[in-house]
Amino acid sequence: MASPKPLHGTDLVDCARANAKQGIETAAYQCGYGEDINTFARELKQACQQMNLQVKELNQLITDQDMILNLGTGEIIAPETSSEL
């Protein structure tokens, strides 16, 4: 659900990170900036600087952990019961 008002600070960074894979337009919308991508980018850059994050592009917010979680979307191979191997 999109934020009803523009987010700032850590809330903005968290929301942007959660939506980074969908692109800057989606991230801006979800973070409450609608179609105002320039303001979103400026506020995000400022929030990252306040948190001492060196981020130049939105996709840099995607962490290695996020990438690993995406890799886990394949088929699960496991025994049918806990006592059966």
PDB file with one MODEL, atoms N, CA, C and O in Angstrom:
MODEL        1
ATOM      1  N   MET A   1       0.842  -1.175   0.000  1.00  0.00           N
ATOM      2  CA  MET A   1       0.000   0.000   0.000  1.00  0.00           C
ATOM      3  C   MET A   1       0.887   1.237   0.000  1.00  0.00           C
ATOM      4  O   MET A   1       1.855   1.310   0.757  1.00  0.00           O
ATOM      5  N   ALA A   2       0.573   2.173  -0.813  1.00  0.00           N
ATOM      6  CA  ALA A   2       1.346   3.407  -0.925  1.00  0.00           C
ATOM      7  C   ALA A   2       1.108   4.284   0.298  1.00  0.00           C
ATOM      8  O   ALA A   2       0.016   4.312   0.866  1.00  0.00           O
ATOM      9  N   SER A   3       2.152   4.991   0.682  1.00  0.00           N
ATOM     10  CA  SER A   3       2.042   5.922   1.797  1.00  0.00           C
ATOM     11  C   SER A   3       1.148   7.092   1.394  1.00  0.00           C
ATOM     12  O   SER A   3       1.274   7.610   0.284  1.00  0.00           O
ATOM     13  N   PRO A   4       0.239   7.518   2.290  1.00  0.00           N
ATOM     14  CA  PRO A   4      -0.641   8.640   1.953  1.00  0.00           C
ATOM     15  C   PRO A   4       0.082   9.987   1.933  1.00  0.00           C
ATOM     16  O   PRO A   4      -0.420  10.947   1.348  1.00  0.00           O
ATOM     17  N   LYS A   5       1.254  10.066   2.565  1.00  0.00           N
ATOM     18  CA  LYS A   5       2.046  11.296   2.553  1.00  0.00           C
ATOM     19  C   LYS A   5       3.507  10.922   2.324  1.00  0.00           C
ATOM     20  O   LYS A   5       3.906   9.798   2.628  1.00  0.00           O
ATOM     21  N   PRO A   6       4.304  11.831   1.800  1.00  0.00           N
ATOM     22  CA  PRO A   6       5.713  11.520   1.523  1.00  0.00           C
ATOM     23  C   PRO A   6       6.479  11.102   2.779  1.00  0.00           C
ATOM     24  O   PRO A   6       6.397  11.750   3.823  1.00  0.00           O
ATOM     25  N   LEU A   7       7.210  10.025   2.655  1.00  0.00           N
ATOM     26  CA  LEU A   7       8.028   9.529   3.754  1.00  0.00           C
ATOM     27  C   LEU A   7       9.367  10.269   3.792  1.00  0.00           C
ATOM     28  O   LEU A   7       9.803  10.841   2.792  1.00  0.00           O
ATOM     29  N   HIS A   8      10.005  10.247   4.954  1.00  0.00           N
ATOM     30  CA  HIS A   8      11.306  10.889   5.137  1.00  0.00           C
ATOM     31  C   HIS A   8      12.170  10.009   6.032  1.00  0.00           C
ATOM     32  O   HIS A   8      11.667   9.107   6.703  1.00  0.00           O
ATOM     33  N   GLY A   9      13.469  10.275   6.038  1.00  0.00           N
ATOM     34  CA  GLY A   9      14.401   9.596   6.933  1.00  0.00           C
ATOM     35  C   GLY A   9      14.470   8.100   6.717  1.00  0.00           C
ATOM     36  O   GLY A   9      14.447   7.615   5.586  1.00  0.00           O
ATOM     37  N   THR A  10      14.555   7.370   7.833  1.00  0.00           N
ATOM     38  CA  THR A  10      14.707   5.914   7.741  1.00  0.00           C
ATOM     39  C   THR A  10      13.475   5.250   7.128  1.00  0.00           C
ATOM     40  O   THR A  10      13.592   4.229   6.450  1.00  0.00           O
ATOM     41  N   ASP A  11      12.298   5.824   7.363  1.00  0.00           N
ATOM     42  CA  ASP A  11      11.085   5.261   6.754  1.00  0.00           C
ATOM     43  C   ASP A  11      11.170   5.312   5.230  1.00  0.00           C
ATOM     44  O   ASP A  11      10.781   4.365   4.546  1.00  0.00           O
ATOM     45  N   LEU A  12      11.679   6.423   4.709  1.00  0.00           N
ATOM     46  CA  LEU A  12      11.843   6.566   3.264  1.00  0.00           C
ATOM     47  C   LEU A  12      12.846   5.561   2.728  1.00  0.00           C
ATOM     48  O   LEU A  12      12.593   4.919   1.709  1.00  0.00           O
ATOM     49  N   VAL A  13      13.971   5.416   3.394  1.00  0.00           N
ATOM     50  CA  VAL A  13      15.003   4.478   2.940  1.00  0.00           C
ATOM     51  C   VAL A  13      14.469   3.050   2.972  1.00  0.00           C
ATOM     52  O   VAL A  13      14.697   2.283   2.036  1.00  0.00           O
ATOM     53  N   ASP A  14      13.759   2.684   4.042  1.00  0.00           N
ATOM     54  CA  ASP A  14      13.203   1.336   4.146  1.00  0.00           C
ATOM     55  C   ASP A  14      12.190   1.060   3.038  1.00  0.00           C
ATOM     56  O   ASP A  14      12.207  -0.008   2.426  1.00  0.00           O
ATOM     57  N   CYS A  15      11.311   2.023   2.785  1.00  0.00           N
ATOM     58  CA  CYS A  15      10.299   1.860   1.740  1.00  0.00           C
ATOM     59  C   CYS A  15      10.945   1.790   0.362  1.00  0.00           C
ATOM     60  O   CYS A  15      10.563   0.962  -0.465  1.00  0.00           O
ATOM     61  N   ALA A  16      11.925   2.658   0.113  1.00  0.00           N
ATOM     62  CA  ALA A  16      12.617   2.665  -1.175  1.00  0.00           C
ATOM     63  C   ALA A  16      13.338   1.346  -1.401  1.00  0.00           C
ATOM     64  O   ALA A  16      13.319   0.805  -2.507  1.00  0.00           O
ATOM     65  N   ARG A  17      13.970   0.829  -0.364  1.00  0.00           N
ATOM     66  CA  ARG A  17      14.678  -0.451  -0.471  1.00  0.00           C
ATOM     67  C   ARG A  17      13.696  -1.586  -0.785  1.00  0.00           C
ATOM     68  O   ARG A  17      13.982  -2.455  -1.609  1.00  0.00           O
ATOM     69  N   ALA A  18      12.553  -1.567  -0.129  1.00  0.00           N
ATOM     70  CA  ALA A  18      11.554  -2.618  -0.342  1.00  0.00           C
ATOM     71  C   ALA A  18      10.994  -2.594  -1.763  1.00  0.00           C
ATOM     72  O   ALA A  18      10.546  -3.623  -2.270  1.00  0.00           O
ATOM     73  N   ASN A  19      11.017  -1.437  -2.403  1.00  0.00           N
ATOM     74  CA  ASN A  19      10.441  -1.305  -3.736  1.00  0.00           C
ATOM     75  C   ASN A  19      11.472  -1.079  -4.835  1.00  0.00           C
ATOM     76  O   ASN A  19      11.101  -0.847  -5.986  1.00  0.00           O
ATOM     77  N   ALA A  20      12.738  -1.142  -4.508  1.00  0.00           N
ATOM     78  CA  ALA A  20      13.814  -0.830  -5.457  1.00  0.00           C
ATOM     79  C   ALA A  20      13.791  -1.732  -6.684  1.00  0.00           C
ATOM     80  O   ALA A  20      14.092  -1.281  -7.789  1.00  0.00           O
ATOM     81  N   LYS A  21      13.442  -2.986  -6.505  1.00  0.00           N
ATOM     82  CA  LYS A  21      13.446  -3.925  -7.628  1.00  0.00           C
ATOM     83  C   LYS A  21      12.393  -3.584  -8.673  1.00  0.00           C
ATOM     84  O   LYS A  21      12.544  -3.945  -9.840  1.00  0.00           O
ATOM     85  N   GLN A  22      11.327  -2.892  -8.272  1.00  0.00           N
ATOM     86  CA  GLN A  22      10.256  -2.544  -9.188  1.00  0.00           C
ATOM     87  C   GLN A  22      10.557  -1.268  -9.976  1.00  0.00           C
ATOM     88  O   GLN A  22       9.820  -0.927 -10.901  1.00  0.00           O
ATOM     89  N   GLY A  23      11.634  -0.562  -9.618  1.00  0.00           N
ATOM     90  CA  GLY A  23      12.017   0.634 -10.358  1.00  0.00           C
ATOM     91  C   GLY A  23      11.678   1.908  -9.601  1.00  0.00           C
ATOM     92  O   GLY A  23      10.926   1.901  -8.627  1.00  0.00           O
ATOM     93  N   ILE A  24      12.263   3.008 -10.085  1.00  0.00           N
ATOM     94  CA  ILE A  24      12.149   4.278  -9.376  1.00  0.00           C
ATOM     95  C   ILE A  24      10.722   4.832  -9.394  1.00  0.00           C
ATOM     96  O   ILE A  24      10.297   5.459  -8.424  1.00  0.00           O
ATOM     97  N   GLU A  25       9.980   4.611 -10.476  1.00  0.00           N
ATOM     98  CA  GLU A  25       8.612   5.124 -10.534  1.00  0.00           C
ATOM     99  C   GLU A  25       7.745   4.479  -9.469  1.00  0.00           C
ATOM    100  O   GLU A  25       7.003   5.165  -8.765  1.00  0.00           O
ATOM    101  N   THR A  26       7.837   3.164  -9.350  1.00  0.00           N
ATOM    102  CA  THR A  26       7.067   2.441  -8.343  1.00  0.00           C
ATOM    103  C   THR A  26       7.514   2.819  -6.942  1.00  0.00           C
ATOM    104  O   THR A  26       6.684   3.035  -6.059  1.00  0.00           O
ATOM    105  N   ALA A  27       8.825   2.901  -6.735  1.00  0.00           N
ATOM    106  CA  ALA A  27       9.340   3.262  -5.408  1.00  0.00           C
ATOM    107  C   ALA A  27       8.866   4.650  -5.001  1.00  0.00           C
ATOM    108  O   ALA A  27       8.456   4.852  -3.858  1.00  0.00           O
ATOM    109  N   ALA A  28       8.918   5.608  -5.921  1.00  0.00           N
ATOM    110  CA  ALA A  28       8.468   6.970  -5.617  1.00  0.00           C
ATOM    111  C   ALA A  28       6.987   6.964  -5.245  1.00  0.00           C
ATOM    112  O   ALA A  28       6.584   7.617  -4.282  1.00  0.00           O
ATOM    113  N   TYR A  29       6.188   6.234  -5.998  1.00  0.00           N
ATOM    114  CA  TYR A  29       4.756   6.160  -5.724  1.00  0.00           C
ATOM    115  C   TYR A  29       4.483   5.528  -4.359  1.00  0.00           C
ATOM    116  O   TYR A  29       3.702   6.057  -3.568  1.00  0.00           O
ATOM    117  N   GLN A  30       5.130   4.396  -4.092  1.00  0.00           N
ATOM    118  CA  GLN A  30       4.902   3.681  -2.837  1.00  0.00           C
ATOM    119  C   GLN A  30       5.371   4.490  -1.624  1.00  0.00           C
ATOM    120  O   GLN A  30       4.824   4.344  -0.531  1.00  0.00           O
ATOM    121  N   CYS A  31       6.368   5.329  -1.814  1.00  0.00           N
ATOM    122  CA  CYS A  31       6.913   6.136  -0.715  1.00  0.00           C
ATOM    123  C   CYS A  31       6.159   7.448  -0.529  1.00  0.00           C
ATOM    124  O   CYS A  31       6.547   8.270   0.301  1.00  0.00           O
ATOM    125  N   GLY A  32       5.080   7.655  -1.296  1.00  0.00           N
ATOM    126  CA  GLY A  32       4.227   8.813  -1.107  1.00  0.00           C
ATOM    127  C   GLY A  32       4.547  10.015  -1.973  1.00  0.00           C
ATOM    128  O   GLY A  32       4.022  11.102  -1.732  1.00  0.00           O
ATOM    129  N   TYR A  33       5.410   9.843  -2.990  1.00  0.00           N
ATOM    130  CA  TYR A  33       5.798  10.966  -3.839  1.00  0.00           C
ATOM    131  C   TYR A  33       5.055  10.989  -5.169  1.00  0.00           C
ATOM    132  O   TYR A  33       5.294  11.874  -5.990  1.00  0.00           O
ATOM    133  N   GLY A  34       4.172  10.047  -5.392  1.00  0.00           N
ATOM    134  CA  GLY A  34       3.401  10.013  -6.635  1.00  0.00           C
ATOM    135  C   GLY A  34       4.313   9.960  -7.848  1.00  0.00           C
ATOM    136  O   GLY A  34       5.164   9.076  -7.951  1.00  0.00           O
ATOM    137  N   GLU A  35       4.142  10.896  -8.763  1.00  0.00           N
ATOM    138  CA  GLU A  35       4.957  10.943  -9.977  1.00  0.00           C
ATOM    139  C   GLU A  35       6.111  11.937  -9.865  1.00  0.00           C
ATOM    140  O   GLU A  35       6.812  12.181 -10.847  1.00  0.00           O
ATOM    141  N   ASP A  36       6.315  12.510  -8.682  1.00  0.00           N
ATOM    142  CA  ASP A  36       7.382  13.492  -8.478  1.00  0.00           C
ATOM    143  C   ASP A  36       8.704  12.781  -8.169  1.00  0.00           C
ATOM    144  O   ASP A  36       9.161  12.749  -7.027  1.00  0.00           O
ATOM    145  N   ILE A  37       9.290  12.223  -9.203  1.00  0.00           N
ATOM    146  CA  ILE A  37      10.509  11.424  -9.060  1.00  0.00           C
ATOM    147  C   ILE A  37      11.696  12.280  -8.619  1.00  0.00           C
ATOM    148  O   ILE A  37      12.544  11.808  -7.863  1.00  0.00           O
ATOM    149  N   ASN A  38      11.768  13.525  -9.078  1.00  0.00           N
ATOM    150  CA  ASN A  38      12.889  14.390  -8.698  1.00  0.00           C
ATOM    151  C   ASN A  38      12.920  14.659  -7.198  1.00  0.00           C
ATOM    152  O   ASN A  38      13.978  14.577  -6.575  1.00  0.00           O
ATOM    153  N   THR A  39      11.772  14.978  -6.617  1.00  0.00           N
ATOM    154  CA  THR A  39      11.712  15.218  -5.175  1.00  0.00           C
ATOM    155  C   THR A  39      12.013  13.936  -4.419  1.00  0.00           C
ATOM    156  O   THR A  39      12.730  13.953  -3.418  1.00  0.00           O
ATOM    157  N   PHE A  40      11.465  12.821  -4.896  1.00  0.00           N
ATOM    158  CA  PHE A  40      11.743  11.524  -4.277  1.00  0.00           C
ATOM    159  C   PHE A  40      13.240  11.244  -4.260  1.00  0.00           C
ATOM    160  O   PHE A  40      13.794  10.876  -3.224  1.00  0.00           O
ATOM    161  N   ALA A  41      13.891  11.414  -5.396  1.00  0.00           N
ATOM    162  CA  ALA A  41      15.329  11.145  -5.495  1.00  0.00           C
ATOM    163  C   ALA A  41      16.126  12.073  -4.573  1.00  0.00           C
ATOM    164  O   ALA A  41      17.075  11.636  -3.922  1.00  0.00           O
ATOM    165  N   ARG A  42      15.746  13.335  -4.519  1.00  0.00           N
ATOM    166  CA  ARG A  42      16.447  14.296  -3.665  1.00  0.00           C
ATOM    167  C   ARG A  42      16.280  13.937  -2.183  1.00  0.00           C
ATOM    168  O   ARG A  42      17.250  13.942  -1.425  1.00  0.00           O
ATOM    169  N   GLU A  43      15.060  13.631  -1.783  1.00  0.00           N
ATOM    170  CA  GLU A  43      14.798  13.279  -0.387  1.00  0.00           C
ATOM    171  C   GLU A  43      15.479  11.962  -0.009  1.00  0.00           C
ATOM    172  O   GLU A  43      15.997  11.824   1.099  1.00  0.00           O
ATOM    173  N   LEU A  44      15.478  11.003  -0.925  1.00  0.00           N
ATOM    174  CA  LEU A  44      16.129   9.721  -0.667  1.00  0.00           C
ATOM    175  C   LEU A  44      17.635   9.905  -0.510  1.00  0.00           C
ATOM    176  O   LEU A  44      18.246   9.314   0.380  1.00  0.00           O
ATOM    177  N   LYS A  45      18.225  10.714  -1.364  1.00  0.00           N
ATOM    178  CA  LYS A  45      19.655  10.979  -1.270  1.00  0.00           C
ATOM    179  C   LYS A  45      19.986  11.632   0.064  1.00  0.00           C
ATOM    180  O   LYS A  45      20.969  11.265   0.707  1.00  0.00           O
ATOM    181  N   GLN A  46      19.173  12.598   0.484  1.00  0.00           N
ATOM    182  CA  GLN A  46      19.396  13.279   1.753  1.00  0.00           C
ATOM    183  C   GLN A  46      19.249  12.307   2.927  1.00  0.00           C
ATOM    184  O   GLN A  46      20.052  12.337   3.860  1.00  0.00           O
ATOM    185  N   ALA A  47      18.236  11.452   2.883  1.00  0.00           N
ATOM    186  CA  ALA A  47      18.024  10.470   3.950  1.00  0.00           C
ATOM    187  C   ALA A  47      19.189   9.489   4.029  1.00  0.00           C
ATOM    188  O   ALA A  47      19.620   9.122   5.122  1.00  0.00           O
ATOM    189  N   CYS A  48      19.697   9.065   2.877  1.00  0.00           N
ATOM    190  CA  CYS A  48      20.841   8.146   2.855  1.00  0.00           C
ATOM    191  C   CYS A  48      22.086   8.818   3.430  1.00  0.00           C
ATOM    192  O   CYS A  48      22.848   8.185   4.160  1.00  0.00           O
ATOM    193  N   GLN A  49      22.295  10.082   3.111  1.00  0.00           N
ATOM    194  CA  GLN A  49      23.450  10.807   3.645  1.00  0.00           C
ATOM    195  C   GLN A  49      23.355  10.921   5.159  1.00  0.00           C
ATOM    196  O   GLN A  49      24.365  10.789   5.850  1.00  0.00           O
ATOM    197  N   GLN A  50      22.160  11.165   5.686  1.00  0.00           N
ATOM    198  CA  GLN A  50      21.976  11.256   7.124  1.00  0.00           C
ATOM    199  C   GLN A  50      22.261   9.927   7.816  1.00  0.00           C
ATOM    200  O   GLN A  50      22.645   9.898   8.985  1.00  0.00           O
ATOM    201  N   MET A  51      22.073   8.833   7.089  1.00  0.00           N
ATOM    202  CA  MET A  51      22.330   7.496   7.635  1.00  0.00           C
ATOM    203  C   MET A  51      23.734   7.003   7.282  1.00  0.00           C
ATOM    204  O   MET A  51      24.073   5.851   7.553  1.00  0.00           O
ATOM    205  N   ASN A  52      24.543   7.865   6.682  1.00  0.00           N
ATOM    206  CA  ASN A  52      25.904   7.515   6.240  1.00  0.00           C
ATOM    207  C   ASN A  52      25.923   6.368   5.245  1.00  0.00           C
ATOM    208  O   ASN A  52      26.829   5.535   5.268  1.00  0.00           O
ATOM    209  N   LEU A  53      24.926   6.323   4.373  1.00  0.00           N
ATOM    210  CA  LEU A  53      24.890   5.342   3.294  1.00  0.00           C
ATOM    211  C   LEU A  53      25.379   6.012   2.023  1.00  0.00           C
ATOM    212  O   LEU A  53      24.903   7.088   1.659  1.00  0.00           O
ATOM    213  N   GLN A  54      26.320   5.383   1.352  1.00  0.00           N
ATOM    214  CA  GLN A  54      26.850   5.901   0.098  1.00  0.00           C
ATOM    215  C   GLN A  54      26.063   5.279  -1.050  1.00  0.00           C
ATOM    216  O   GLN A  54      26.448   4.240  -1.585  1.00  0.00           O
ATOM    217  N   VAL A  55      24.965   5.917  -1.422  1.00  0.00           N
ATOM    218  CA  VAL A  55      24.075   5.398  -2.458  1.00  0.00           C
ATOM    219  C   VAL A  55      23.920   6.450  -3.544  1.00  0.00           C
ATOM    220  O   VAL A  55      23.533   7.587  -3.275  1.00  0.00           O
ATOM    221  N   LYS A  56      24.227   6.054  -4.773  1.00  0.00           N
ATOM    222  CA  LYS A  56      24.069   6.967  -5.905  1.00  0.00           C
ATOM    223  C   LYS A  56      22.871   6.596  -6.762  1.00  0.00           C
ATOM    224  O   LYS A  56      22.324   7.443  -7.468  1.00  0.00           O
ATOM    225  N   GLU A  57      22.459   5.327  -6.704  1.00  0.00           N
ATOM    226  CA  GLU A  57      21.332   4.855  -7.493  1.00  0.00           C
ATOM    227  C   GLU A  57      20.429   4.005  -6.619  1.00  0.00           C
ATOM    228  O   GLU A  57      20.881   3.390  -5.654  1.00  0.00           O
ATOM    229  N   LEU A  58      19.164   3.976  -6.958  1.00  0.00           N
ATOM    230  CA  LEU A  58      18.183   3.232  -6.180  1.00  0.00           C
ATOM    231  C   LEU A  58      18.545   1.762  -6.041  1.00  0.00           C
ATOM    232  O   LEU A  58      18.372   1.181  -4.969  1.00  0.00           O
ATOM    233  N   ASN A  59      19.044   1.155  -7.110  1.00  0.00           N
ATOM    234  CA  ASN A  59      19.333  -0.283  -7.060  1.00  0.00           C
ATOM    235  C   ASN A  59      20.476  -0.630  -6.110  1.00  0.00           C
ATOM    236  O   ASN A  59      20.678  -1.803  -5.796  1.00  0.00           O
ATOM    237  N   GLN A  60      21.225   0.368  -5.649  1.00  0.00           N
ATOM    238  CA  GLN A  60      22.276   0.101  -4.668  1.00  0.00           C
ATOM    239  C   GLN A  60      21.702  -0.184  -3.290  1.00  0.00           C
ATOM    240  O   GLN A  60      22.427  -0.651  -2.411  1.00  0.00           O
ATOM    241  N   LEU A  61      20.430   0.083  -3.081  1.00  0.00           N
ATOM    242  CA  LEU A  61      19.782  -0.238  -1.822  1.00  0.00           C
ATOM    243  C   LEU A  61      19.458  -1.721  -1.717  1.00  0.00           C
ATOM    244  O   LEU A  61      19.191  -2.224  -0.626  1.00  0.00           O
ATOM    245  N   ILE A  62      19.479  -2.425  -2.848  1.00  0.00           N
ATOM    246  CA  ILE A  62      19.207  -3.858  -2.841  1.00  0.00           C
ATOM    247  C   ILE A  62      20.440  -4.561  -2.289  1.00  0.00           C
ATOM    248  O   ILE A  62      21.530  -4.463  -2.853  1.00  0.00           O
ATOM    249  N   THR A  63      20.257  -5.265  -1.189  1.00  0.00           N
ATOM    250  CA  THR A  63      21.386  -5.909  -0.515  1.00  0.00           C
ATOM    251  C   THR A  63      21.615  -7.316  -1.047  1.00  0.00           C
ATOM    252  O   THR A  63      20.780  -7.871  -1.761  1.00  0.00           O
ATOM    253  N   ASP A  64      22.769  -7.884  -0.683  1.00  0.00           N
ATOM    254  CA  ASP A  64      23.069  -9.268  -1.047  1.00  0.00           C
ATOM    255  C   ASP A  64      22.025 -10.208  -0.447  1.00  0.00           C
ATOM    256  O   ASP A  64      21.656 -11.208  -1.062  1.00  0.00           O
ATOM    257  N   GLN A  65      21.553  -9.882   0.753  1.00  0.00           N
ATOM    258  CA  GLN A  65      20.538 -10.714   1.397  1.00  0.00           C
ATOM    259  C   GLN A  65      19.253 -10.734   0.566  1.00  0.00           C
ATOM    260  O   GLN A  65      18.609 -11.775   0.439  1.00  0.00           O
ATOM    261  N   ASP A  66      18.885  -9.592   0.007  1.00  0.00           N
ATOM    262  CA  ASP A  66      17.699  -9.541  -0.861  1.00  0.00           C
ATOM    263  C   ASP A  66      17.887 -10.442  -2.074  1.00  0.00           C
ATOM    264  O   ASP A  66      16.962 -11.141  -2.488  1.00  0.00           O
ATOM    265  N   MET A  67      19.095 -10.422  -2.642  1.00  0.00           N
ATOM    266  CA  MET A  67      19.381 -11.249  -3.818  1.00  0.00           C
ATOM    267  C   MET A  67      19.283 -12.733  -3.473  1.00  0.00           C
ATOM    268  O   MET A  67      18.746 -13.515  -4.258  1.00  0.00           O
ATOM    269  N   ILE A  68      19.797 -13.127  -2.306  1.00  0.00           N
ATOM    270  CA  ILE A  68      19.757 -14.532  -1.884  1.00  0.00           C
ATOM    271  C   ILE A  68      18.319 -14.977  -1.683  1.00  0.00           C
ATOM    272  O   ILE A  68      17.952 -16.088  -2.065  1.00  0.00           O
ATOM    273  N   LEU A  69      17.496 -14.110  -1.082  1.00  0.00           N
ATOM    274  CA  LEU A  69      16.088 -14.457  -0.887  1.00  0.00           C
ATOM    275  C   LEU A  69      15.390 -14.693  -2.219  1.00  0.00           C
ATOM    276  O   LEU A  69      14.517 -15.555  -2.315  1.00  0.00           O
ATOM    277  N   ASN A  70      15.762 -13.946  -3.234  1.00  0.00           N
ATOM    278  CA  ASN A  70      15.170 -14.134  -4.560  1.00  0.00           C
ATOM    279  C   ASN A  70      15.587 -15.457  -5.172  1.00  0.00           C
ATOM    280  O   ASN A  70      14.811 -16.070  -5.905  1.00  0.00           O
ATOM    281  N   LEU A  71      16.796 -15.905  -4.885  1.00  0.00           N
ATOM    282  CA  LEU A  71      17.263 -17.169  -5.436  1.00  0.00           C
ATOM    283  C   LEU A  71      16.492 -18.346  -4.858  1.00  0.00           C
ATOM    284  O   LEU A  71      16.421 -19.404  -5.482  1.00  0.00           O
ATOM    285  N   GLY A  72      15.922 -18.178  -3.684  1.00  0.00           N
ATOM    286  CA  GLY A  72      15.202 -19.244  -3.018  1.00  0.00           C
ATOM    287  C   GLY A  72      13.799 -19.481  -3.538  1.00  0.00           C
ATOM    288  O   GLY A  72      12.997 -20.121  -2.857  1.00  0.00           O
ATOM    289  N   THR A  73      13.481 -18.990  -4.710  1.00  0.00           N
ATOM    290  CA  THR A  73      12.120 -19.150  -5.227  1.00  0.00           C
ATOM    291  C   THR A  73      11.961 -20.408  -6.073  1.00  0.00           C
ATOM    292  O   THR A  73      10.944 -20.575  -6.746  1.00  0.00           O
ATOM    293  N   GLY A  74      12.947 -21.288  -6.046  1.00  0.00           N
ATOM    294  CA  GLY A  74      12.875 -22.511  -6.846  1.00  0.00           C
ATOM    295  C   GLY A  74      12.097 -23.605  -6.145  1.00  0.00           C
ATOM    296  O   GLY A  74      11.390 -23.354  -5.169  1.00  0.00           O
ATOM    297  N   GLU A  75      12.228 -24.803  -6.641  1.00  0.00           N
ATOM    298  CA  GLU A  75      11.512 -25.951  -6.110  1.00  0.00           C
ATOM    299  C   GLU A  75      12.170 -26.432  -4.824  1.00  0.00           C
ATOM    300  O   GLU A  75      13.397 -26.496  -4.738  1.00  0.00           O
ATOM    301  N   ILE A  76      11.361 -26.771  -3.824  1.00  0.00           N
ATOM    302  CA  ILE A  76      11.876 -27.278  -2.552  1.00  0.00           C
ATOM    303  C   ILE A  76      11.921 -28.791  -2.634  1.00  0.00           C
ATOM    304  O   ILE A  76      10.930 -29.443  -2.965  1.00  0.00           O
ATOM    305  N   ILE A  77      13.093 -29.339  -2.325  1.00  0.00           N
ATOM    306  CA  ILE A  77      13.277 -30.783  -2.338  1.00  0.00           C
ATOM    307  C   ILE A  77      13.529 -31.207  -0.891  1.00  0.00           C
ATOM    308  O   ILE A  77      14.540 -30.841  -0.293  1.00  0.00           O
ATOM    309  N   ALA A  78      12.605 -31.977  -0.345  1.00  0.00           N
ATOM    310  CA  ALA A  78      12.695 -32.413   1.049  1.00  0.00           C
ATOM    311  C   ALA A  78      11.957 -33.723   1.227  1.00  0.00           C
ATOM    312  O   ALA A  78      11.111 -34.076   0.405  1.00  0.00           O
ATOM    313  N   PRO A  79      12.271 -34.457   2.304  1.00  0.00           N
ATOM    314  CA  PRO A  79      11.533 -35.704   2.564  1.00  0.00           C
ATOM    315  C   PRO A  79      10.069 -35.392   2.864  1.00  0.00           C
ATOM    316  O   PRO A  79       9.724 -34.305   3.328  1.00  0.00           O
ATOM    317  N   GLU A  80       9.215 -36.387   2.582  1.00  0.00           N
ATOM    318  CA  GLU A  80       7.780 -36.173   2.826  1.00  0.00           C
ATOM    319  C   GLU A  80       7.425 -36.149   4.290  1.00  0.00           C
ATOM    320  O   GLU A  80       6.455 -35.492   4.670  1.00  0.00           O
ATOM    321  N   THR A  81       8.178 -36.845   5.134  1.00  0.00           N
ATOM    322  CA  THR A  81       7.945 -36.815   6.582  1.00  0.00           C
ATOM    323  C   THR A  81       9.276 -36.553   7.265  1.00  0.00           C
ATOM    324  O   THR A  81      10.333 -36.696   6.651  1.00  0.00           O
ATOM    325  N   SER A  82       9.227 -36.169   8.536  1.00  0.00           N
ATOM    326  CA  SER A  82      10.471 -35.886   9.269  1.00  0.00           C
ATOM    327  C   SER A  82      11.306 -37.122   9.533  1.00  0.00           C
ATOM    328  O   SER A  82      12.513 -37.007   9.751  1.00  0.00           O
ATOM    329  N   SER A  83      10.693 -38.322   9.520  1.00  0.00           N
ATOM    330  CA  SER A  83      11.447 -39.552   9.770  1.00  0.00           C
ATOM    331  C   SER A  83      11.919 -40.223   8.489  1.00  0.00           C
ATOM    332  O   SER A  83      12.643 -41.216   8.562  1.00  0.00           O
ATOM    333  N   GLU A  84      11.545 -39.730   7.336  1.00  0.00           N
ATOM    334  CA  GLU A  84      11.860 -40.327   6.051  1.00  0.00           C
ATOM    335  C   GLU A  84      12.910 -39.486   5.329  1.00  0.00           C
ATOM    336  O   GLU A  84      12.728 -38.280   5.165  1.00  0.00           O
ATOM    337  N   LEU A  85      13.993 -40.102   4.901  1.00  0.00           N
ATOM    338  CA  LEU A  85      15.035 -39.382   4.166  1.00  0.00           C
ATOM    339  C   LEU A  85      14.961 -39.630   2.686  1.00  0.00           C
ATOM    340  O   LEU A  85      15.771 -39.094   1.929  1.00  0.00           O
TER     341      LEU A  85
ENDMDL
END
